[in-house]
Structure formats: structure tokens, C-alpha cells
Amino acid sequence: MKKVVRERSLTAGLSQSRLPEFTPEEVQRINGTHDFFGLNFYTGVIVFPVDFGHDESYDADRGVAFIHDRSWIQSGSSWLHITPFAFRRILKFIKDEYGNPPVYVTENGVSEKGAVDLNDVHRIYFYENYINAGLKARVLDGVDLRGYTAWSLMDNFEWASGYAERFGLFFVNRSDPALPRIPKKSASFYTTIINCNGFKDPVLGPHECMNPEGEGHI
């Protein structure tokens, strides 16, 4: 990426890259100073090289275009398809590329749009498969995955879509001045994963950790 942007910057007549560049002294000073790798991840894409010529757009800098596979499950956001395999791959990439730093997943979730359905089975499917992919990355791939955070606890204001796209485990009824928070089915599912500290084998029968307390509001 740095090489491509530099080349395009020089071709455009600039004396240096449009991207800021560290001096060798700065590289030495910051080398190894990180505490952890924070990862926001939602979806994967299929990329392929494209020659944009001298077009100075962002896509031209990357030199690639991207598409989604039609078989991937969609969400309430046009850019977000459910791709747990890509989650595992990016975690493995971080391990291989950056020397296996401690990783904290700081955002991960899926949106819905349109009529409210508290039985959000697609979100349950999302969290089950993404968290399982993260578990595989840690146990099978040796990724130093330390923590995971779902986005989001409650439906909130999305910076590009307002309240039209909802990521929350809890539905916020904004037509009620009290703004009650109503748990979706995914809230119970996520609670079960936390209580069980993972996934219980159904062959072993029911476990008490799989019975979250109540369905109350927050």
C-alpha cells in the first residue's frame, strides 16, 4: 500500500508520498512499543487487482476492486455479509504478520433493518459462528486472542445510517419517552455463551449455564 501510494504521488508530480512517512529514527523509537492489537471486524470481501490508471481515487490507491459472494448471508447493511471464515483468517494474518501480539476484538456484530423482530435468529447465527471462528483461531491457529466485545449492547445511532440500521442485542423503543431496552433472543444466546464460558456439547445434555436468568428489561 505504501509503495503504491508513493508511486502514484510521484507520478502526479508531488515531491513525496501523500501518506506520512516515519524517519528511521521514528521507526526505531516506536518499534515494539505497542501493548496489544485492537481489532474492529465485521465482514470479509473478495478482492481482485484492477488497473485504475492515473485515477487518484481511494480505489486507485489500493489497486483493487472488491465484491461479495452471492452465497454469503446478507444483513441490514449493504456492506456487511456474514463471513466468519474471514474473521478467523484475519486473526491468523495478524499473528503471522505482526509476531502474534495480544489481540482484543473491540467491535464485532451484525445489523438488521426494517420491521423489528426480537427473534433475531440471524444475529444468533452470526455470534455463534464468529465466536466459534475466534475460538478456532486461538486453539487451532495459536492466535493470542485475549478478549472479545460484541457491537452493540443496545440499538444506537449509527454514524452513517442513524437509527435505520440496528446492531444491538437489546431493542430500544424510541417511540416511548422512557426508551425501554427490550432484549432480543440474541441477548439470551450471548448470555449463555458468557455463562458457559464457551459452547457446551449438546450430546452431554442440558447444563445449568444454558438457562439465563429472566428476560427482563435494562
CORNOR-V339898 format. One record per pair of residues at least 24 apart in sequence whose ideal C-beta (glycine too) atoms are under 8 Angstrom apart, sorted by the first residue. I is the first residue (numbers start at 0). GAP is how many residues later the second one is. If there is no record, write none. Layout:
i,gap
I,GAP
I,GAP
//
This chain:
i,gap
0,60
0,61
3,57
3,58
3,59
4,56
7,46
7,48
7,52
7,53
10,43
11,42
11,44
33,67
34,67
35,65
35,66
35,67
35,68
35,110
36,57
36,61
36,64
36,65
36,66
36,67
37,65
37,66
37,68
38,51
38,52
38,55
38,64
38,65
38,66
38,67
39,65
39,66
39,67
39,68
39,111
40,46
40,49
40,64
40,66
40,67
41,38
41,65
41,66
41,67
41,68
42,36
42,37
42,38
42,39
42,40
42,43
43,37
43,39
43,41
43,42
43,43
43,45
43,46
72,49
72,52
74,35
74,36
74,37
74,47
74,51
75,34
75,35
75,36
75,37
75,38
75,89
75,90
76,34
76,36
76,84
76,88
79,30
79,31
81,28
81,40
81,43
81,44
81,47
83,42
83,45
83,46
83,48
83,49
84,48
86,43
86,46
86,47
86,50
87,45
87,46
87,48
87,49
87,53
90,43
90,46
90,50
90,52
90,54
91,45
91,49
91,51
93,49
94,42
94,46
94,47
94,48
94,49
99,42
99,43
99,44
100,43
101,42
101,44
102,40
102,41
102,42
102,43
103,42
103,43
103,44
103,45
104,29
104,40
104,42
104,43
104,44
105,43
106,42
106,44
107,40
107,41
107,42
107,43
108,41
108,42
108,43
108,58
109,57
110,47
110,54
110,55
110,56
111,53
111,54
111,55
112,51
112,52
112,53
115,50
115,55
117,53
117,64
117,65
117,66
117,67
118,65
118,66
119,64
119,65
119,66
120,64
122,46
122,61
122,62
122,63
123,61
123,62
123,65
126,59
126,62
126,63
126,66
127,61
127,65
127,71
130,62
131,67
134,63
134,64
149,40
153,27
169,48
179,37
180,36
180,37
181,35
182,32
182,33
182,34
182,35
187,24
187,27
//
